């Protein structure tokens, strides 16, 4: 990586000469004539090393050191000093300076000190990056799914999360759009900032505007005092607007203004408020069709849809059902004090056969019910809700769509045969006409344990 070195000295020839020497070592140099200019540069640029003279007009080197140690603690500072102020330089090291150089500066000594200081800085940056990657993996693991469809979703989440781009999450009800929004916030550069959620469909048109933007005392009947809106509460963080397709056009205009200008007024107020808010929204509607129908603004759609993340329905990623089921069983067994450890083959096959119109939300509710109703340590077909269990034994056929991948068809055949044989692997291998070792390998490969 290329490091940025800030050289601060009120003598033009000295700072220019040091700059040229460090550029020969492969560094990018930034030059400042005094401490104030240096601090201004650090607010605008990423600086990896500061080399500052002690005695300067306006803001001294001592003050630059104090500010850097306080505001940029991982950035090393090398102090330049004349022979008569070495004691001051030693004090500067006690105050947090990395080292000091006496004038006239030895360029060899400068090169060595800069290399050492930047090696320390590089270790800090590498540790920070590693920690961020580890945190990303931990946070992303909250979303369960090993299917190729969900892996693609999470790849987009990890790529877009650190940016400031608006994200529109689409998908049917119950697929986990809110979990995706949570992951985007946690993996962003503002995870410790507010994360405010608004379920737009749950609020009437009259209340929604007040909830989003706040209101002043007396703005309408019942407004007995000033109220801060959700955008104001989310300042410096993220706001999640669920079911964005439900909002009316007057509110759409105000949201568009926030996206374009980062400004709005409270209901009944004249003061213009400015906010820095990252907007993540979600909908189960076809917003392009809503635009055609004239109920959703096209300009707002394009502002919200800078990055689109489509979450596939559960019926299109059924290989995630075993992982989700295991997680829900563990959660509800602990919550209800039940010794349920898993699910038997017939019940597992029924879960896979069912088409899941309510997606993950329906699966979660079904497993909660099954755990509560379970009489043994394993959930059986009889423990599942009737809507799922009644179609489990309807014939001995399976449906494989034309155009399915060969591995998907094979997975379905093995899963269904294994269920029909009540989990007996020897019998399953005989029915399929393959060896037990091959069957075990396929079961492991397809996640059918």
C-alpha positions as CSV (number, residue, x, y, z in Angstrom):
1,X,0.0,0.0,0.0
2,X,1.1,3.6,-0.5
3,X,1.3,5.6,2.7
4,X,0.5,9.3,3.1
5,X,3.1,11.3,5.0
6,X,2.3,14.8,6.2
7,X,5.3,17.2,6.6
8,X,4.7,20.3,8.7
9,X,7.3,23.1,8.8
10,X,7.1,26.8,8.4
11,X,10.4,26.8,6.4
12,X,9.5,26.2,2.7
13,X,12.9,24.7,1.7
14,X,12.9,22.2,4.6
15,X,9.4,20.9,4.0
16,X,10.0,20.7,0.2
17,X,13.3,18.9,0.6
18,X,11.9,16.4,3.1
19,X,9.0,15.8,0.8
20,X,11.2,15.0,-2.2
21,X,13.3,12.6,-0.1
22,X,10.3,10.7,1.2
23,X,8.8,10.5,-2.3
24,X,11.9,8.8,-3.5
25,X,11.2,6.1,-0.8
26,X,7.8,5.6,-2.4
27,X,5.6,7.6,-0.1
28,X,2.9,10.2,-1.1
29,X,3.7,13.5,0.7
30,X,1.4,16.3,1.9
31,X,3.0,19.6,2.8
32,X,1.7,22.1,5.4
33,X,3.3,25.5,6.3
34,X,2.0,25.5,9.9
35,X,0.0,23.5,12.5
36,X,-3.4,24.8,11.5
37,X,-2.9,23.9,7.9
38,X,-1.8,20.5,9.0
39,X,-4.9,19.9,11.0
40,X,-7.1,21.1,8.2
41,X,-5.4,18.6,5.8
42,X,-5.9,15.7,8.3
43,X,-9.7,16.4,8.3
44,X,-9.7,15.9,4.6
45,X,-7.1,13.3,3.9
46,X,-6.1,9.9,5.3
47,X,-2.7,10.5,6.9
48,X,-0.4,7.6,8.0
49,X,2.5,9.6,9.4
50,X,3.0,13.2,10.6
51,X,6.5,14.8,10.7
52,X,6.2,18.2,12.4
53,X,8.5,21.0,13.5
54,X,8.1,22.0,17.1
55,X,8.2,25.8,16.7
56,X,5.7,27.2,14.2
57,X,3.3,30.2,13.9
58,X,-0.5,29.9,14.7
59,X,-0.5,26.3,15.9
60,X,2.7,24.9,17.3
61,X,4.1,21.4,16.9
62,X,3.3,20.6,20.5
63,X,-0.4,21.4,19.8
64,X,-0.4,19.3,16.6
65,X,1.0,16.4,18.5
66,X,-1.7,16.8,21.2
67,X,-4.5,16.9,18.7
68,X,-3.2,13.9,16.7
69,X,-2.7,11.8,19.8
70,X,-6.2,12.7,20.9
71,X,-8.1,12.4,17.6
72,X,-5.9,10.0,15.5
73,X,-4.3,7.8,18.1
74,X,-3.0,5.2,15.6
75,X,-1.1,7.9,13.5
76,X,2.6,8.2,14.6
77,X,4.2,11.6,14.9
78,X,7.9,12.4,14.4
79,X,9.0,15.7,15.9
80,X,11.6,18.0,14.2
81,X,13.7,20.2,16.6
82,X,16.7,22.3,16.8
83,X,19.7,21.5,19.1
84,X,18.5,24.0,21.7
85,X,15.1,22.4,22.2
86,X,16.0,18.7,22.6
87,X,14.5,18.7,26.1
88,X,11.2,19.9,24.7
89,X,11.5,17.1,22.1
90,X,12.0,14.5,24.8
91,X,8.9,15.8,26.6
92,X,7.1,15.5,23.3
93,X,8.0,11.8,23.2
94,X,6.6,11.4,26.7
95,X,3.4,13.1,25.4
96,X,3.0,10.4,22.7
97,X,5.5,11.3,19.8
98,X,7.0,8.3,18.0
99,X,10.5,9.8,17.9
100,X,12.3,13.1,17.1
101,X,14.9,14.3,14.7
102,X,17.3,17.2,15.2
103,X,18.0,19.8,12.5
104,X,19.7,19.7,10.1
105,X,17.8,16.5,9.4
106,X,19.8,13.4,8.3
107,X,17.9,12.0,5.4
108,X,19.1,8.4,6.1
109,X,17.9,8.7,9.7
110,X,14.6,10.2,8.4
111,X,14.1,7.3,6.0
112,X,14.8,4.7,8.7
113,X,12.4,6.4,11.3
114,X,9.7,6.8,8.7
115,X,10.0,3.1,7.7
116,X,9.8,1.9,11.3
117,X,6.8,4.2,12.2
118,X,4.9,3.2,9.1
119,X,5.6,-0.5,9.8
120,X,3.8,0.0,13.1
121,X,1.0,1.8,11.4
122,X,0.6,-1.0,8.8
123,X,0.3,-3.6,11.6
124,X,-2.5,-1.5,13.1
125,X,-4.3,-1.2,9.8
126,X,-4.0,-4.9,9.1
127,X,-5.3,-5.8,12.5
128,X,-8.3,-3.4,12.0
129,X,-9.0,-5.0,8.6
130,X,-8.8,-8.5,10.0
131,X,-11.1,-7.6,12.9
132,X,-13.6,-6.1,10.5
133,X,-13.5,-9.3,8.3
134,X,-14.0,-11.5,11.4
135,X,-16.9,-9.3,12.6
136,X,-18.4,-9.4,9.2
137,X,-18.3,-13.2,9.2
138,X,-19.9,-13.3,12.7
139,X,-22.6,-10.9,11.8
140,X,-23.4,-12.5,8.5
141,X,-23.7,-15.9,10.2
142,X,-27.0,-14.6,11.8
143,X,-28.6,-15.2,8.4
144,X,-28.9,-18.9,7.9
145,X,-28.5,-20.4,4.5
146,X,-26.0,-22.3,2.5
147,X,-27.9,-22.4,-0.8
148,X,-26.2,-20.8,-3.8
149,X,-29.1,-18.3,-3.9
150,X,-28.5,-17.1,-0.3
151,X,-24.7,-17.1,-0.8
152,X,-25.2,-14.7,-3.7
153,X,-27.4,-12.5,-1.5
154,X,-24.8,-12.3,1.2
155,X,-22.1,-11.5,-1.2
156,X,-24.0,-8.4,-2.3
157,X,-24.7,-7.5,1.3
158,X,-21.0,-7.6,2.2
159,X,-20.1,-5.6,-0.8
160,X,-22.7,-2.8,-0.4
161,X,-22.8,-2.6,3.4
162,X,-19.6,-0.4,3.9
163,X,-20.9,2.1,1.3
164,X,-23.4,4.9,1.6
165,X,-25.6,3.6,-1.2
166,X,-29.4,3.3,-0.7
167,X,-30.5,-0.3,-0.8
168,X,-34.0,-1.7,-1.9
169,X,-34.7,-5.2,-0.6
170,X,-37.4,-7.0,-2.5
171,X,-39.1,-10.4,-2.0
172,X,-42.2,-12.0,-0.8
173,X,-43.5,-11.6,2.8
174,X,-41.7,-13.7,5.3
175,X,-38.4,-14.3,3.4
176,X,-36.3,-12.3,5.9
177,X,-35.9,-8.9,4.3
178,X,-35.6,-7.3,7.8
179,X,-32.7,-9.7,8.6
180,X,-30.9,-8.5,5.4
181,X,-31.4,-4.9,6.5
182,X,-30.0,-5.7,9.9
183,X,-26.9,-7.3,8.3
184,X,-26.3,-4.3,6.1
185,X,-26.3,-2.0,9.2
186,X,-24.1,-4.3,11.3
187,X,-21.6,-4.6,8.5
188,X,-21.6,-0.9,7.6
189,X,-19.1,1.7,8.8
190,X,-21.8,3.0,11.3
191,X,-22.8,-0.2,13.3
192,X,-22.6,1.7,16.6
193,X,-25.0,4.4,15.3
194,X,-28.8,4.4,15.5
195,X,-30.7,1.8,13.5
196,X,-34.3,2.9,13.3
197,X,-37.0,0.7,11.8
198,X,-40.4,1.9,10.5
199,X,-43.0,-0.6,9.3
200,X,-44.9,1.7,7.0
201,X,-47.9,-0.6,6.4
202,X,-48.6,-0.5,10.2
203,X,-49.2,3.2,10.3
204,X,-52.1,5.2,8.8
205,X,-51.4,7.9,6.3
206,X,-52.1,10.6,8.9
207,X,-49.6,9.1,11.4
208,X,-46.9,8.1,9.0
209,X,-45.7,11.6,8.1
210,X,-45.6,12.6,11.8
211,X,-43.7,9.3,12.7
212,X,-41.1,9.8,10.0
213,X,-40.5,13.6,10.2
214,X,-41.8,14.5,13.7
215,X,-44.2,17.4,14.5
216,X,-44.3,20.7,16.4
217,X,-46.7,21.4,19.2
218,X,-50.1,22.3,17.9
219,X,-49.5,21.0,14.4
220,X,-52.7,19.0,14.6
221,X,-55.3,17.9,17.2
222,X,-53.5,15.9,19.8
223,X,-50.1,17.3,19.1
224,X,-49.5,18.5,22.7
225,X,-45.7,18.9,22.3
226,X,-42.8,18.7,19.9
227,X,-42.0,15.2,18.7
228,X,-38.8,14.1,17.0
229,X,-39.4,11.9,13.9
230,X,-37.7,8.7,12.9
231,X,-35.4,10.4,10.4
232,X,-34.2,12.8,13.2
233,X,-33.7,9.8,15.6
234,X,-31.7,7.9,12.9
235,X,-29.3,10.8,12.3
236,X,-25.7,9.5,11.6
237,X,-27.1,5.9,11.4
238,X,-29.5,3.9,9.3
239,X,-33.2,4.0,8.8
240,X,-35.1,0.9,7.5
241,X,-38.4,1.6,5.8
242,X,-40.3,-1.7,5.6
243,X,-43.1,-2.0,3.0
244,X,-42.1,1.3,1.3
245,X,-44.7,0.6,-1.4
246,X,-47.5,1.4,1.1
247,X,-46.7,5.1,1.5
248,X,-48.7,7.9,-0.1
249,X,-47.4,10.4,-2.6
250,X,-47.1,13.4,-0.3
251,X,-44.8,11.4,2.0
252,X,-42.9,10.0,-1.0
253,X,-42.0,13.6,-2.0
254,X,-40.6,14.3,1.5
255,X,-38.5,11.1,1.5
256,X,-37.2,12.0,-1.9
257,X,-36.1,15.4,-0.6
258,X,-34.2,13.7,2.3
259,X,-32.5,11.5,-0.3
260,X,-31.6,14.4,-2.5
261,X,-30.9,17.2,0.0
262,X,-30.7,15.5,3.4
263,X,-33.3,18.0,4.6
264,X,-36.9,18.1,5.9
265,X,-39.2,20.1,8.2
266,X,-41.3,18.7,11.0
267,X,-45.1,18.7,10.5
268,X,-46.3,22.1,11.3
269,X,-42.7,23.5,11.6
270,X,-40.7,26.0,9.7
271,X,-37.2,25.0,10.9
272,X,-35.2,23.0,8.2
273,X,-33.4,20.1,9.7
274,X,-30.4,18.4,8.1
275,X,-29.6,14.7,8.7
276,X,-27.0,12.2,7.6
277,X,-29.1,9.0,7.2
278,X,-28.5,5.8,5.2
279,X,-31.8,4.6,3.8
280,X,-32.5,0.9,3.4
281,X,-36.0,0.0,2.3
282,X,-38.0,-3.1,1.5
283,X,-41.2,-4.1,-0.3
284,X,-43.1,-7.2,-1.4
285,X,-44.7,-5.2,-4.1
286,X,-43.7,-4.7,-7.8
287,X,-42.8,-1.1,-7.6
288,X,-42.3,-0.8,-11.4
289,X,-46.0,-1.9,-11.7
290,X,-46.9,0.7,-9.1
291,X,-45.1,3.4,-11.1
292,X,-47.1,2.4,-14.2
293,X,-50.3,2.6,-12.2
294,X,-49.2,6.1,-11.0
295,X,-49.1,5.2,-7.3
296,X,-45.4,5.3,-6.8
297,X,-43.0,8.1,-7.9
298,X,-40.4,7.0,-10.5
299,X,-37.8,9.4,-9.3
300,X,-38.1,8.1,-5.7
301,X,-37.8,4.5,-7.0
302,X,-34.5,5.1,-8.7
303,X,-33.2,6.9,-5.6
304,X,-34.1,4.0,-3.3
305,X,-33.1,1.3,-5.8
306,X,-29.4,2.3,-6.2
307,X,-28.6,-1.3,-5.2
308,X,-31.3,-4.0,-5.3
309,X,-31.2,-7.1,-3.2
310,X,-33.8,-9.7,-4.1
311,X,-34.4,-12.4,-1.4
312,X,-35.6,-15.6,-3.0
313,X,-38.7,-17.4,-1.6
314,X,-38.1,-20.5,0.5
315,X,-39.5,-22.8,-2.1
316,X,-36.6,-21.8,-4.4
317,X,-33.9,-22.6,-1.9
318,X,-35.3,-25.7,-0.1
319,X,-31.8,-26.9,0.7
320,X,-31.8,-24.2,3.4
321,X,-34.7,-25.9,5.2
322,X,-32.6,-28.4,7.2
323,X,-30.4,-25.6,8.6
324,X,-33.3,-23.3,9.4
325,X,-35.2,-26.2,11.0
326,X,-32.3,-27.2,13.2
327,X,-31.8,-23.6,14.3
328,X,-35.5,-23.1,15.1
329,X,-35.7,-26.4,17.0
330,X,-32.8,-25.4,19.2
331,X,-34.3,-22.0,19.9
332,X,-37.8,-23.2,20.8
333,X,-36.7,-26.3,22.7
334,X,-34.6,-24.0,25.0
335,X,-37.4,-21.4,25.2
336,X,-40.0,-24.0,26.1
337,X,-37.9,-26.3,28.2
338,X,-38.5,-29.2,25.9
339,X,-35.9,-32.0,25.3
340,X,-36.5,-31.9,21.5
341,X,-33.3,-32.7,19.6
342,X,-34.3,-33.0,16.0
343,X,-36.8,-34.2,13.4
344,X,-37.5,-37.6,12.0
345,X,-37.3,-38.6,8.3
346,X,-41.0,-38.5,7.5
347,X,-41.4,-35.1,9.1
348,X,-38.3,-33.8,7.3
349,X,-39.6,-35.0,4.0
350,X,-43.0,-33.2,4.6
351,X,-41.2,-29.9,5.3
352,X,-39.3,-30.3,2.0
353,X,-42.4,-31.2,0.0
354,X,-44.5,-28.3,1.3
355,X,-44.5,-25.2,-0.9
356,X,-44.2,-22.6,2.0
357,X,-46.4,-19.7,0.9
358,X,-45.5,-17.9,4.1
359,X,-41.7,-18.5,3.6
360,X,-39.3,-18.5,6.6
361,X,-41.9,-16.9,8.9
362,X,-44.3,-19.8,8.3
363,X,-41.5,-22.4,8.8
364,X,-40.5,-20.7,12.1
365,X,-44.0,-20.7,13.4
366,X,-44.5,-24.4,12.2
367,X,-41.4,-25.5,14.1
368,X,-42.4,-23.6,17.2
369,X,-45.8,-25.4,17.1
370,X,-44.1,-28.8,16.5
371,X,-41.7,-28.4,19.4
372,X,-44.6,-27.5,21.7
373,X,-46.6,-30.5,20.5
374,X,-43.7,-33.0,20.4
375,X,-44.1,-36.0,22.7
376,X,-40.6,-37.3,22.2
377,X,-37.1,-36.0,21.5
378,X,-37.7,-36.0,17.8
379,X,-40.4,-34.1,15.9
380,X,-42.7,-36.5,14.0
381,X,-45.0,-36.0,11.1
382,X,-48.0,-36.0,13.5
383,X,-46.4,-33.0,15.4
384,X,-46.4,-30.8,12.4
385,X,-49.4,-28.5,11.6
386,X,-52.1,-30.2,9.5
387,X,-51.4,-28.0,6.5
388,X,-48.0,-29.5,6.2
389,X,-48.6,-33.1,7.3
390,X,-51.7,-33.8,5.3
391,X,-49.9,-33.8,2.0
392,X,-46.9,-35.7,3.1
393,X,-48.1,-39.2,2.1
394,X,-50.1,-38.3,-1.0
395,X,-48.7,-41.0,-3.3
396,X,-45.2,-42.2,-3.8
397,X,-44.2,-39.8,-6.5
398,X,-42.1,-36.7,-6.5
399,X,-42.2,-33.6,-8.8
400,X,-39.1,-32.4,-10.6
401,X,-39.5,-29.4,-12.8
402,X,-38.3,-29.6,-16.4
403,X,-35.0,-27.7,-16.7
404,X,-33.9,-28.5,-13.1
405,X,-30.2,-29.1,-12.6
406,X,-29.1,-32.7,-12.5
407,X,-27.8,-32.4,-9.0
408,X,-31.1,-30.8,-7.7
409,X,-33.0,-33.8,-9.2
410,X,-30.6,-36.3,-7.7
411,X,-30.9,-34.6,-4.3
412,X,-34.7,-34.7,-4.4
413,X,-34.7,-38.4,-5.4
414,X,-32.3,-39.4,-2.6
415,X,-34.2,-37.2,0.0
416,X,-37.6,-38.6,-0.9
417,X,-36.4,-42.2,-1.0
418,X,-34.6,-41.9,2.3
419,X,-37.8,-40.5,3.8
420,X,-39.9,-43.3,2.3
421,X,-37.5,-45.8,3.9
422,X,-37.9,-44.1,7.2
423,X,-34.2,-43.1,7.2
424,X,-32.9,-46.7,6.7
425,X,-29.8,-46.1,4.6
426,X,-29.3,-49.8,3.7
427,X,-32.8,-50.0,2.3
428,X,-32.4,-46.6,0.6
429,X,-29.2,-47.7,-1.1
430,X,-30.9,-51.0,-2.3
431,X,-33.9,-49.1,-3.7
432,X,-31.7,-46.6,-5.6
433,X,-29.3,-49.3,-6.8
434,X,-26.2,-47.7,-5.4
435,X,-23.6,-48.7,-2.7
436,X,-23.9,-47.6,0.9
437,X,-20.6,-45.6,0.6
438,X,-21.9,-43.8,-2.4
439,X,-25.2,-43.0,-0.6
440,X,-23.3,-41.7,2.5
441,X,-21.2,-39.5,0.3
442,X,-24.2,-38.1,-1.5
443,X,-26.0,-37.5,1.8
444,X,-23.1,-35.6,3.1
445,X,-22.6,-33.7,-0.2
446,X,-26.2,-32.6,-0.4
447,X,-26.5,-31.8,3.3
448,X,-29.2,-34.5,3.9
449,X,-27.9,-35.7,7.3
